[in-house]
């Protein structure tokens, strides 16, 4: 029979795994945004990219804090983001 504590541990591990996947995509997004920012020459585009980069870094930190609070260790790996293609 599954104990309540076993169920809680499983739920916690599943949550940490899901948050880690989300963090991997945020890590990849930071890299991509930094690249785009360095390539941009239009001031308005640079401003929007920079704002998005700040928000993405804040999200990274929130995910890391939550993972630690659940007893996990934040990852540094990067997920594979889709490459945008025109329709």
Helices and strands as residue ranges (DSSP letters): H 4-39, H 43-69
